[in-house]
Amino acid sequence: MRIAHWTVTTAAGTGRDAFARALAANAGALRRDDFSRAGLDTWIGRVEAVDTVHLPPALQALDARVTRLAWLALQADGFAEAVRRAAARVGSQRVGVVLGTSTSSIAESEAAYRRHAATGGFSPQDLRPDLHHLHAPAAFVQQALGLDGLSLTVSTACASSAKAFAVARGWLQAGLADAVVVGGVDSLCESTLHGFGALQLLAPNPCRPFGADRQGISIGEAAGFALLERDDGPGARLLGIGESSDAHHMSAPHPEGRGARTAMHAALEDSGLAPDAIDFVHLHGTGTRLNDATEAAAVAGLLPHAPHAAATKGCTGHTLGAAGILGAAACWLALEQGLRAGTANTAAVDPALPLALALRCAPATAPTRHALANAFGFGGSNVSLVFGHG
């Protein structure tokens, strides 16, 4: 399956060039929390341009932070036009949409309840049944692109937009679609920030994945999209997918990383590649003590040749439902430009981790044949993706 076109928008900027520049510079785009009403002692990855986005009149009924973020990303890198060309070629009913999200439009629901608390009732602006549900971002993307094919939302926490690739490939293989818009979008909201705060997982400084001094997560927001097709044209290719569910704990991974290793092993088997064929690994790398330790054990055990491995959440923040597609995008940059990301903010790798020899704090440039991206979510939902050249 071919990645015919792609784009990402993060706190580092709008479009894939901004993403590439940030990774090449190993530059963090995090800032002190200026989003939550309580002003939490943490750092966030905020997409500042969202605050100035205005949706076209035909889409105003779905106006929310998450849909404005999606619209911003759709307009970047000529992505919307690429989808329209595909739809003109195969028919709008033959282009599907599968989108990963974690919080969807909950920020708008939060605002509605705040207004209800202040006034004692909901206004017509608050009562928008097409907006206050999990599928709202995917429905918005389908409408914004003028598509009429299959549409589905995947919500498996932070593995959501990686798992979306499995759904999209299944549609293409089954002949249910001729092209699929695969993506992920999650925007900042109070529920996420205070929820992770209640779990005592928010770092008081910019997150430091796999660092000796790591203290937790920095929440971010992002949107990313890829056009997946089955033809043999130019572009990176999706070679393998591995999924697992270790179901060890509601929020903690198996301490030995069994689910993570199972997903990576399945992705390699699906791709037909040996472990030593992987040149670059984009790690899930949240910056928490437990998650980083278990992923390190899984990666070191499966990939003993120690390929260049990095985690980019120190740049973008942990973007939850969009984390999977950002990891995939980092792999595409490695394949297309030879840009192997570093691990922003991490000055010294935790020497207790078995991944210490493989994790790179600084970016590098080198020809890359195959890349692997990990995305792991609460509840033990694990996805690994393998990409290679067309």
MOLIN-V916415 format. One record per pair of residues at least 12 apart in sequence whose C-alpha atoms are under 8 Angstrom apart, sorted by the first residue. I is the first residue (numbers start at 1). GAP is how many residues later the second one is. D is the distance in Angstrom with one decimal. If there is no record, write none. Layout:
I & GAP & D
I & GAP & D
//
This chain:
1 & 168 & 7.3
1 & 227 & 6.5
1 & 228 & 5.7
1 & 229 & 4.6
1 & 230 & 6.9
1 & 231 & 7.9
1 & 236 & 5.5
1 & 237 & 5.2
1 & 238 & 7.1
2 & 226 & 5.6
2 & 227 & 5.2
2 & 228 & 5.8
2 & 229 & 6.5
2 & 230 & 6.8
2 & 231 & 7.2
2 & 232 & 7.7
2 & 233 & 6.3
2 & 234 & 6.0
2 & 235 & 4.4
2 & 236 & 6.2
2 & 388 & 7.2
3 & 223 & 6.4
3 & 224 & 5.9
3 & 225 & 5.0
3 & 226 & 6.6
3 & 232 & 5.7
3 & 233 & 5.4
3 & 234 & 5.7
3 & 235 & 7.2
4 & 222 & 7.4
4 & 223 & 5.4
4 & 224 & 5.9
4 & 225 & 6.4
4 & 229 & 7.6
4 & 230 & 7.2
4 & 231 & 5.9
4 & 232 & 7.8
5 & 74 & 6.7
5 & 77 & 7.0
5 & 221 & 5.7
5 & 222 & 5.2
5 & 223 & 7.7
5 & 230 & 7.8
6 & 71 & 7.7
6 & 73 & 6.6
6 & 218 & 7.5
6 & 219 & 5.6
6 & 220 & 4.2
6 & 221 & 6.3
6 & 323 & 7.9
7 & 66 & 6.8
7 & 67 & 7.7
7 & 69 & 6.7
7 & 70 & 6.1
7 & 72 & 6.6
7 & 217 & 5.6
7 & 218 & 5.5
7 & 219 & 6.6
7 & 322 & 8.0
8 & 65 & 6.2
8 & 68 & 8.0
8 & 214 & 7.4
8 & 215 & 5.8
8 & 216 & 4.0
8 & 217 & 6.5
8 & 318 & 7.1
8 & 321 & 7.5
9 & 38 & 7.8
9 & 63 & 7.6
9 & 64 & 5.5
9 & 213 & 5.6
9 & 214 & 5.4
9 & 215 & 6.2
10 & 35 & 7.6
10 & 36 & 7.6
10 & 37 & 5.9
10 & 211 & 6.5
10 & 212 & 4.6
10 & 213 & 6.8
10 & 306 & 6.2
11 & 18 & 5.7
11 & 19 & 7.2
11 & 34 & 5.1
11 & 35 & 5.0
11 & 36 & 4.4
11 & 37 & 7.1
11 & 209 & 7.3
11 & 210 & 7.1
11 & 211 & 7.1
11 & 304 & 7.9
11 & 305 & 5.6
11 & 306 & 8.0
12 & 16 & 7.7
12 & 17 & 5.2
12 & 35 & 7.6
12 & 303 & 7.2
12 & 304 & 6.5
13 & 34 & 7.1
14 & 58 & 7.5
14 & 59 & 6.8
14 & 62 & 6.8
15 & 58 & 6.9
15 & 61 & 5.3
15 & 62 & 6.0
16 & 61 & 7.2
20 & 313 & 7.1
20 & 319 & 8.0
22 & 293 & 7.3
23 & 289 & 7.7
23 & 292 & 7.6
23 & 318 & 5.4
23 & 319 & 6.9
23 & 340 & 7.2
24 & 315 & 6.9
24 & 317 & 6.6
24 & 318 & 7.9
24 & 339 & 6.2
24 & 340 & 7.9
25 & 338 & 7.7
26 & 289 & 7.3
26 & 315 & 7.3
26 & 316 & 6.0
26 & 317 & 7.0
26 & 318 & 5.2
26 & 336 & 6.7
26 & 337 & 6.6
27 & 288 & 6.0
27 & 317 & 6.2
28 & 286 & 5.7
28 & 287 & 3.8
28 & 288 & 6.9
28 & 316 & 6.0
28 & 317 & 6.9
29 & 16 & 6.4
29 & 285 & 7.8
29 & 286 & 5.1
29 & 287 & 6.0
30 & 13 & 6.1
30 & 14 & 5.3
30 & 15 & 4.7
30 & 16 & 7.3
30 & 176 & 6.5
30 & 188 & 7.9
30 & 284 & 7.4
30 & 285 & 6.5
30 & 286 & 6.7
30 & 287 & 6.7
31 & 12 & 5.2
31 & 13 & 5.5
31 & 14 & 6.5
31 & 15 & 7.6
31 & 175 & 7.8
32 & 12 & 6.2
35 & 153 & 7.7
36 & 153 & 7.4
36 & 154 & 5.9
36 & 157 & 7.3
37 & 153 & 7.8
41 & 162 & 8.0
41 & 163 & 5.5
42 & 160 & 6.3
42 & 161 & 5.7
42 & 162 & 4.4
42 & 163 & 6.0
42 & 164 & 7.6
42 & 176 & 6.9
43 & 160 & 7.3
43 & 161 & 6.7
43 & 162 & 6.0
43 & 163 & 5.7
43 & 164 & 8.0
43 & 175 & 5.5
43 & 176 & 7.2
44 & 162 & 7.9
44 & 174 & 5.4
44 & 175 & 5.1
44 & 176 & 5.3
44 & 273 & 6.2
45 & 173 & 7.2
45 & 174 & 6.2
45 & 175 & 3.9
45 & 176 & 6.1
45 & 270 & 7.9
45 & 271 & 5.5
45 & 272 & 5.0
45 & 273 & 7.8
46 & 142 & 7.5
46 & 174 & 6.0
46 & 175 & 6.1
47 & 174 & 6.7
47 & 175 & 7.2
50 & 15 & 7.0
50 & 18 & 6.1
50 & 19 & 5.6
50 & 22 & 7.1
53 & 15 & 6.1
53 & 19 & 7.1
54 & 14 & 7.2
55 & 13 & 6.7
55 & 16 & 7.4
59 & 81 & 7.8
59 & 85 & 7.3
61 & 67 & 7.7
61 & 70 & 7.9
62 & 68 & 7.1
62 & 69 & 5.7
62 & 74 & 7.8
62 & 78 & 7.0
64 & 41 & 6.7
64 & 43 & 7.8
64 & 44 & 6.1
65 & 40 & 7.4
65 & 42 & 7.3
65 & 43 & 7.4
65 & 122 & 6.6
66 & 38 & 6.7
66 & 39 & 5.9
66 & 71 & 6.9
66 & 119 & 7.0
66 & 120 & 6.3
66 & 121 & 5.2
67 & 38 & 7.8
67 & 70 & 5.9
67 & 73 & 6.8
69 & 116 & 7.6
69 & 118 & 7.2
69 & 153 & 7.3
69 & 154 & 6.5
70 & 67 & 7.5
70 & 71 & 7.2
70 & 115 & 6.5
70 & 153 & 5.8
70 & 154 & 7.9
71 & 70 & 7.7
71 & 73 & 7.8
73 & 150 & 6.1
73 & 151 & 6.5
73 & 152 & 7.7
74 & 151 & 7.5
80 & 65 & 6.5
83 & 62 & 7.3
83 & 98 & 7.8
83 & 144 & 7.1
84 & 61 & 7.0
84 & 62 & 7.9
86 & 93 & 7.4
87 & 60 & 7.5
90 & 88 & 6.8
92 & 54 & 7.1
92 & 55 & 4.8
92 & 56 & 5.4
92 & 57 & 6.4
93 & 54 & 6.3
93 & 55 & 4.3
93 & 56 & 4.0
93 & 57 & 7.6
94 & 54 & 7.4
94 & 55 & 5.3
94 & 56 & 7.9
94 & 82 & 7.4
94 & 83 & 4.7
94 & 84 & 5.5
94 & 85 & 6.7
95 & 52 & 6.5
95 & 53 & 7.2
95 & 54 & 5.2
95 & 55 & 7.3
95 & 82 & 5.7
95 & 83 & 6.1
95 & 84 & 4.8
95 & 85 & 5.3
95 & 86 & 7.2
96 & 51 & 7.4
96 & 52 & 7.6
96 & 53 & 4.7
96 & 54 & 4.6
96 & 55 & 5.7
96 & 72 & 7.9
96 & 81 & 6.2
96 & 83 & 6.4
96 & 84 & 4.5
96 & 85 & 6.0
97 & 41 & 6.9
97 & 44 & 7.7
97 & 45 & 6.5
97 & 52 & 7.3
97 & 53 & 6.2
97 & 54 & 4.7
97 & 55 & 6.4
97 & 83 & 5.6
97 & 84 & 4.7
97 & 85 & 6.1
98 & 40 & 7.0
98 & 53 & 5.7
98 & 54 & 4.8
98 & 55 & 5.7
98 & 56 & 7.1
98 & 66 & 5.9
98 & 69 & 7.3
98 & 70 & 6.6
98 & 82 & 7.2
98 & 83 & 6.4
98 & 84 & 5.2
98 & 85 & 6.6
99 & 38 & 7.7
99 & 39 & 5.7
99 & 53 & 6.5
99 & 54 & 5.0
99 & 55 & 6.0
99 & 61 & 7.9
99 & 62 & 6.3
99 & 65 & 6.2
99 & 82 & 7.9
99 & 83 & 5.8
99 & 84 & 4.8
99 & 85 & 5.2
99 & 86 & 7.5
100 & 53 & 5.8
100 & 54 & 4.7
100 & 55 & 5.7
100 & 56 & 7.9
100 & 60 & 4.5
100 & 61 & 4.1
100 & 62 & 7.7
100 & 63 & 7.6
100 & 64 & 6.1
100 & 83 & 6.2
100 & 84 & 4.4
100 & 85 & 6.6
100 & 221 & 5.5
100 & 222 & 6.7
101 & 33 & 7.9
101 & 36 & 8.0
101 & 52 & 7.2
101 & 53 & 6.5
101 & 54 & 5.4
101 & 55 & 8.0
101 & 56 & 7.4
101 & 59 & 6.1
101 & 60 & 6.9
101 & 83 & 5.8
101 & 84 & 5.5
101 & 85 & 5.6
101 & 219 & 7.5
101 & 220 & 4.2
101 & 221 & 6.6
102 & 53 & 5.5
102 & 54 & 7.1
102 & 55 & 5.4
102 & 56 & 7.2
102 & 58 & 7.2
102 & 84 & 6.4
102 & 218 & 6.4
102 & 219 & 4.7
103 & 31 & 7.4
103 & 83 & 6.3
103 & 84 & 7.4
103 & 86 & 7.9
103 & 89 & 7.6
103 & 218 & 7.7
104 & 29 & 7.3
104 & 30 & 5.4
104 & 31 & 7.3
104 & 32 & 6.8
104 & 33 & 6.3
104 & 81 & 7.7
104 & 82 & 6.2
104 & 83 & 7.5
105 & 26 & 6.8
105 & 27 & 6.2
105 & 28 & 6.9
105 & 29 & 7.1
105 & 31 & 6.9
105 & 32 & 7.3
106 & 26 & 7.0
106 & 27 & 7.9
106 & 83 & 7.0
106 & 85 & 7.9
107 & 80 & 8.0
107 & 81 & 7.4
107 & 82 & 4.9
107 & 83 & 6.9
107 & 84 & 7.8
108 & 24 & 7.5
109 & 17 & 7.7
109 & 23 & 6.3
110 & 80 & 7.6
112 & 14 & 5.3
134 & 19 & 7.5
135 & 17 & 7.4
135 & 18 & 5.6
137 & 48 & 7.5
138 & 13 & 6.9
138 & 14 & 6.9
138 & 15 & 6.3
139 & 12 & 7.3
149 & 28 & 7.4
150 & 27 & 7.7
155 & 166 & 7.2
156 & 165 & 7.8
156 & 221 & 6.5
156 & 222 & 7.7
156 & 225 & 6.6
157 & 163 & 6.5
157 & 164 & 5.9
157 & 220 & 4.9
157 & 221 & 5.9
157 & 224 & 7.8
158 & 161 & 7.8
158 & 162 & 4.4
158 & 163 & 4.9
158 & 164 & 7.3
158 & 165 & 6.2
158 & 166 & 7.0
158 & 217 & 6.5
158 & 218 & 5.9
158 & 219 & 4.3
158 & 220 & 7.0
159 & 161 & 7.7
159 & 162 & 6.6
159 & 164 & 7.2
159 & 165 & 5.9
159 & 216 & 4.8
159 & 217 & 5.0
159 & 218 & 4.9
159 & 222 & 6.4
159 & 223 & 6.2
159 & 224 & 6.2
160 & 24 & 7.3
160 & 160 & 8.0
160 & 161 & 5.1
160 & 162 & 7.2
160 & 164 & 6.8
160 & 217 & 7.8
161 & 21 & 7.6
161 & 22 & 5.8
161 & 23 & 4.8
161 & 160 & 5.8
161 & 161 & 5.7
161 & 162 & 6.9
161 & 163 & 4.9
161 & 164 & 5.6
162 & 161 & 7.8
162 & 162 & 4.3
162 & 163 & 6.0
162 & 166 & 7.8
162 & 213 & 6.4
162 & 221 & 6.3
162 & 222 & 7.4
162 & 223 & 7.3
163 & 80 & 7.8
163 & 161 & 7.9
163 & 220 & 6.2
164 & 18 & 6.3
164 & 19 & 7.1
165 & 17 & 6.4
166 & 75 & 6.7
168 & 12 & 6.0
168 & 13 & 8.0
168 & 14 & 6.8
168 & 60 & 7.6
169 & 59 & 8.0
172 & 57 & 7.5
172 & 58 & 6.9
178 & 51 & 6.6
178 & 52 & 7.3
179 & 48 & 6.8
179 & 49 & 5.7
179 & 50 & 4.8
179 & 51 & 7.4
180 & 47 & 5.8
180 & 48 & 5.2
180 & 49 & 6.7
181 & 44 & 6.6
181 & 45 & 5.7
181 & 46 & 4.7
181 & 47 & 6.3
182 & 43 & 5.6
182 & 44 & 5.2
182 & 45 & 6.3
182 & 46 & 6.9
183 & 40 & 7.4
183 & 41 & 5.4
183 & 42 & 4.1
183 & 43 & 6.1
183 & 139 & 7.5
183 & 142 & 6.4
184 & 38 & 7.9
184 & 39 & 5.6
184 & 40 & 5.5
184 & 41 & 6.7
184 & 137 & 5.9
184 & 138 & 4.2
184 & 139 & 7.6
184 & 140 & 7.5
184 & 141 & 6.3
185 & 36 & 7.6
185 & 37 & 5.8
185 & 38 & 4.2
185 & 39 & 6.5
185 & 136 & 6.2
185 & 137 & 5.0
186 & 35 & 5.5
186 & 36 & 5.9
186 & 37 & 6.6
186 & 133 & 6.5
186 & 134 & 6.6
186 & 135 & 5.7
186 & 136 & 5.9
187 & 33 & 7.5
187 & 34 & 4.6
187 & 35 & 6.5
187 & 132 & 7.9
188 & 31 & 7.8
188 & 32 & 6.6
188 & 33 & 5.6
193 & 26 & 7.0
201 & 14 & 7.7
201 & 15 & 5.0
201 & 16 & 5.9
201 & 87 & 6.9
202 & 13 & 7.5
202 & 14 & 5.1
202 & 15 & 4.8
202 & 16 & 6.1
202 & 17 & 7.8
203 & 12 & 5.1
203 & 13 & 4.3
203 & 14 & 5.2
203 & 15 & 6.1
204 & 12 & 8.0
205 & 13 & 7.9
206 & 12 & 6.3
206 & 108 & 6.4
206 & 139 & 7.0
207 & 79 & 7.8
207 & 80 & 5.7
207 & 106 & 7.2
207 & 107 & 5.3
207 & 110 & 7.5
207 & 138 & 7.0
208 & 79 & 5.4
208 & 106 & 6.0
208 & 135 & 7.9
208 & 136 & 7.3
208 & 137 & 5.4
208 & 138 & 4.8
209 & 76 & 5.3
209 & 77 & 5.8
209 & 78 & 3.8
209 & 79 & 7.3
209 & 83 & 7.0
209 & 102 & 6.5
209 & 104 & 7.3
209 & 105 & 6.9
209 & 134 & 7.1
209 & 136 & 8.0
209 & 137 & 6.4
210 & 75 & 6.8
210 & 77 & 6.0
210 & 78 & 8.0
210 & 79 & 7.9
210 & 82 & 5.7
210 & 83 & 7.6
210 & 136 & 7.3
210 & 139 & 5.8
210 & 140 & 6.0
210 & 143 & 7.9
211 & 76 & 7.5
211 & 135 & 5.4
211 & 136 & 7.0
211 & 137 & 5.7
211 & 138 & 4.5
211 & 139 & 5.0
212 & 136 & 6.1
212 & 137 & 5.4
212 & 138 & 3.8
212 & 139 & 7.0
213 & 137 & 7.5
214 & 73 & 5.7
214 & 74 & 6.5
214 & 75 & 6.8
215 & 72 & 6.6
215 & 73 & 6.0
215 & 74 & 7.0
216 & 70 & 7.2
216 & 71 & 4.9
216 & 72 & 4.2
216 & 73 & 7.1
217 & 69 & 5.9
217 & 70 & 5.5
217 & 71 & 6.3
217 & 100 & 7.5
217 & 101 & 6.8
218 & 95 & 7.7
218 & 96 & 7.7
218 & 99 & 5.0
218 & 100 & 5.9
219 & 98 & 5.0
219 & 99 & 4.8
219 & 100 & 6.2
219 & 101 & 7.9
220 & 96 & 6.2
220 & 97 & 4.2
220 & 98 & 5.0
220 & 99 & 4.6
220 & 100 & 7.7
221 & 95 & 7.8
221 & 96 & 7.3
221 & 97 & 7.5
221 & 98 & 4.8
221 & 99 & 7.7
221 & 101 & 7.6
222 & 97 & 5.9
222 & 100 & 6.0
223 & 99 & 6.1
224 & 98 & 6.9
224 & 101 & 6.1
224 & 102 & 6.9
225 & 100 & 7.4
232 & 158 & 7.0
233 & 157 & 7.2
234 & 156 & 5.8
235 & 101 & 7.8
235 & 154 & 6.8
235 & 155 & 5.6
236 & 96 & 6.4
236 & 99 & 6.9
236 & 100 & 7.3
236 & 151 & 6.6
236 & 152 & 5.8
236 & 153 & 4.9
236 & 154 & 5.4
237 & 150 & 5.5
237 & 151 & 5.3
237 & 152 & 5.8
237 & 153 & 5.5
238 & 147 & 7.4
238 & 148 & 6.2
238 & 149 & 4.7
238 & 150 & 6.7
239 & 31 & 7.3
239 & 32 & 4.9
239 & 146 & 7.7
239 & 147 & 5.4
239 & 148 & 5.3
239 & 149 & 6.5
240 & 27 & 4.8
240 & 28 & 6.3
240 & 29 & 7.5
240 & 30 & 4.8
240 & 31 & 4.2
240 & 32 & 7.9
240 & 145 & 5.8
240 & 146 & 4.9
240 & 147 & 7.0
241 & 22 & 7.9
241 & 25 & 6.9
241 & 26 & 4.3
241 & 27 & 7.7
241 & 29 & 6.3
241 & 30 & 7.5
241 & 142 & 7.3
241 & 143 & 5.9
241 & 144 & 4.8
241 & 145 & 6.4
242 & 20 & 7.6
242 & 21 & 4.4
242 & 22 & 5.9
242 & 23 & 7.1
242 & 24 & 4.4
242 & 25 & 3.9
242 & 26 & 7.6
242 & 28 & 7.2
242 & 141 & 5.6
242 & 142 & 5.1
242 & 143 & 6.5
243 & 19 & 7.6
243 & 20 & 4.7
243 & 21 & 7.9
243 & 23 & 7.0
243 & 24 & 7.6
243 & 138 & 7.7
243 & 139 & 5.6
243 & 140 & 4.6
243 & 141 & 6.6
244 & 15 & 5.8
244 & 16 & 7.4
244 & 18 & 6.3
244 & 19 & 5.3
244 & 136 & 7.7
244 & 137 & 6.2
244 & 138 & 5.2
244 & 139 & 6.7
245 & 14 & 6.1
245 & 134 & 7.7
245 & 135 & 5.0
245 & 136 & 4.7
245 & 137 & 6.0
246 & 12 & 7.1
246 & 13 & 4.9
246 & 133 & 7.7
246 & 134 & 4.9
246 & 135 & 7.0
246 & 136 & 8.0
247 & 132 & 5.5
247 & 133 & 4.7
247 & 134 & 7.5
248 & 131 & 7.1
248 & 132 & 6.3
249 & 130 & 5.9
249 & 131 & 7.0
250 & 128 & 6.2
250 & 129 & 4.6
250 & 130 & 7.5
251 & 127 & 4.7
251 & 128 & 5.6
251 & 129 & 7.6
252 & 38 & 7.6
252 & 39 & 7.3
252 & 126 & 6.8
252 & 127 & 7.3
252 & 128 & 7.4
253 & 37 & 7.8
253 & 38 & 6.6
253 & 41 & 7.2
253 & 125 & 7.6
253 & 126 & 7.6
253 & 127 & 5.8
254 & 40 & 7.3
254 & 126 & 7.7
255 & 35 & 7.6
255 & 39 & 5.7
256 & 38 & 5.7
256 & 41 & 6.8
256 & 42 & 7.2
257 & 37 & 4.7
257 & 38 & 5.9
257 & 40 & 6.5
257 & 41 & 5.2
258 & 40 & 7.0
259 & 121 & 6.9
259 & 122 & 7.9
259 & 123 & 6.4
260 & 35 & 6.6
260 & 38 & 6.2
260 & 116 & 7.4
260 & 122 & 5.9
260 & 123 & 7.6
261 & 37 & 5.0
261 & 38 & 6.9
261 & 41 & 6.9
263 & 119 & 6.2
263 & 120 & 5.7
263 & 121 & 5.6
264 & 38 & 7.9
264 & 110 & 7.7
264 & 119 & 7.5
264 & 120 & 5.3
264 & 121 & 7.7
265 & 37 & 7.4
267 & 117 & 6.0
267 & 118 & 6.1
267 & 119 & 6.3
268 & 118 & 7.0
271 & 115 & 6.9
275 & 27 & 7.0
275 & 28 & 5.8
276 & 27 & 6.8
276 & 29 & 6.2
277 & 92 & 7.6
277 & 93 & 6.5
278 & 29 & 6.7
278 & 91 & 7.3
278 & 92 & 5.1
278 & 93 & 5.6
278 & 94 & 6.8
279 & 28 & 5.2
279 & 29 & 6.3
279 & 89 & 5.9
279 & 90 & 6.5
279 & 91 & 5.7
279 & 92 & 5.9
280 & 27 & 5.7
280 & 28 & 4.9
280 & 29 & 5.8
280 & 51 & 7.4
280 & 54 & 7.5
280 & 60 & 6.9
280 & 88 & 7.1
280 & 90 & 6.9
280 & 91 & 4.7
280 & 92 & 6.4
281 & 26 & 6.9
281 & 27 & 6.3
281 & 28 & 4.6
281 & 29 & 6.5
281 & 50 & 7.6
281 & 90 & 5.7
281 & 91 & 4.8
281 & 92 & 5.8
281 & 93 & 7.8
282 & 27 & 6.0
282 & 28 & 5.4
282 & 29 & 5.8
282 & 30 & 7.8
282 & 45 & 5.8
282 & 46 & 7.8
282 & 48 & 7.0
282 & 49 & 6.8
282 & 89 & 7.7
282 & 90 & 6.2
282 & 91 & 4.7
282 & 92 & 6.3
283 & 12 & 7.9
283 & 26 & 6.7
283 & 27 & 5.8
283 & 28 & 4.9
283 & 44 & 7.6
283 & 90 & 6.3
283 & 91 & 5.4
283 & 92 & 7.6
284 & 27 & 6.3
284 & 39 & 8.0
284 & 43 & 7.6
284 & 89 & 7.6
284 & 90 & 5.3
284 & 91 & 5.2
284 & 92 & 6.5
285 & 26 & 5.2
285 & 27 & 7.7
285 & 28 & 7.0
286 & 27 & 6.7
286 & 32 & 6.7
293 & 60 & 6.3
296 & 57 & 6.3
296 & 58 & 6.1
296 & 59 & 5.0
297 & 56 & 7.2
297 & 57 & 6.0
297 & 58 & 6.9
299 & 56 & 7.1
300 & 54 & 6.0
300 & 55 & 5.5
306 & 49 & 7.8
306 & 51 & 6.8
306 & 52 & 4.7
307 & 51 & 5.9
308 & 32 & 7.4
308 & 50 & 5.7
308 & 51 & 6.4
308 & 52 & 6.3
309 & 33 & 7.9
309 & 49 & 5.7
309 & 50 & 4.7
309 & 51 & 5.9
310 & 31 & 6.2
310 & 32 & 5.3
310 & 33 & 5.3
310 & 49 & 5.6
310 & 50 & 5.7
310 & 51 & 7.1
311 & 30 & 7.7
311 & 31 & 6.8
311 & 32 & 5.1
311 & 33 & 7.8
312 & 29 & 7.2
312 & 30 & 7.0
312 & 31 & 5.5
312 & 32 & 6.4
313 & 30 & 7.8
313 & 31 & 7.6
314 & 29 & 6.7
314 & 30 & 4.9
314 & 31 & 5.7
314 & 32 & 7.8
315 & 29 & 5.9
315 & 30 & 7.9
323 & 52 & 6.9
324 & 49 & 7.7
324 & 50 & 7.3
324 & 51 & 5.3
327 & 46 & 5.6
327 & 47 & 7.1
327 & 48 & 7.6
328 & 44 & 8.0
328 & 45 & 5.8
328 & 57 & 7.5
331 & 40 & 5.6
331 & 41 & 6.9
331 & 42 & 6.9
331 & 56 & 7.2
332 & 55 & 7.6
334 & 33 & 7.7
334 & 34 & 6.0
334 & 37 & 7.5
335 & 32 & 7.2
335 & 33 & 5.2
335 & 34 & 6.5
335 & 35 & 7.2
335 & 36 & 7.4
335 & 53 & 6.9
335 & 54 & 6.7
337 & 28 & 8.0
337 & 30 & 7.8
338 & 27 & 5.1
338 & 28 & 4.9
338 & 29 & 4.9
338 & 30 & 5.8
339 & 24 & 7.3
339 & 25 & 6.2
339 & 26 & 4.8
339 & 27 & 6.8
340 & 23 & 5.6
340 & 24 & 5.2
340 & 25 & 5.8
340 & 26 & 7.2
341 & 21 & 7.2
341 & 22 & 4.5
341 & 23 & 6.7
342 & 18 & 5.5
342 & 19 & 4.9
342 & 20 & 4.3
342 & 21 & 3.9
342 & 22 & 7.3
343 & 16 & 7.9
343 & 17 & 6.4
343 & 18 & 4.5
343 & 19 & 6.3
343 & 20 & 7.5
344 & 17 & 6.6
344 & 18 & 7.5
346 & 15 & 6.1
347 & 14 & 6.6
348 & 13 & 7.6
349 & 12 & 7.8
369 & 19 & 5.8
369 & 20 & 6.5
370 & 16 & 7.0
370 & 17 & 5.7
370 & 18 & 4.5
370 & 19 & 7.3
371 & 15 & 5.7
371 & 16 & 5.3
371 & 17 & 6.5
372 & 12 & 6.8
372 & 13 & 5.5
372 & 14 & 4.5
372 & 15 & 6.3
373 & 12 & 5.2
373 & 13 & 6.6
//
